[in-house]
Amino acid sequence: MISIASAQLWVRDQDEAVSYWTEKVGMEVKVDATLAELGGFRWVTVGSPGQDGTSIVLMAIPGEPMVDAETRGKIEELMSKGFAGTVFLGTDDCRASYGEMKARGVEFTSEPEETPYGIDCGFTDPSGNSARLTQVKSEFAG
C-alpha cells in the first residue's frame, strides 16, 4: 500500500519556520536531523500533535550544486508570492482554530467564511507560503 508520508514547503530560514509552525500554528517537530554525510543537510518535519504518519517538510532552498542561482531566485520569487506550494490544514471548528491561531500571532489573509465545501480561511508563513485552514463538510472529506 502507498500512503502520503509528507508534503514539502520551501522556507528561507528553517529555525524561523520551525518556530512559526510550532509556536504560532500549533504543530510539533516530528524530525529534526542534520546529516553530516550530506554536507550538513538538515531534514526538519512538523505535524499535528498526536497525528503520526503525515508531516510537512520545512525544506531550506538548496544552493549550488543542487540548485543554480537563477533557479533559486525563481523559487524565492514564487514563494514570496504564495505560489511555491500550499498546505491545507483541516479542523473540526474553523472559527475556534482561527481564534486560537490568531491569538498566538498568525496573521491571516482572510477570515473564516462559509464556502460550498465548508468554512475556510487563509494565512501565509514567514517565507510567503500559502496555507488554508478548513472545516470541510463531510461530503468533501477524503
Buried (B, 14 or more C-beta within 10 A) or exposed (E): EEEEEBBBBBBBEBEBBBEBBBEBBBBBBBEEEEEEEEEEBBBBBBBBEEEEEBBBBBBBBBEEEEBEEEEBEEBBEBBBEBEBBBBEBBBEEBBEBBEBBBEEEBEBEEEBEEBEEBBBBBBBBBBBBBBBBBBBEEEEEE
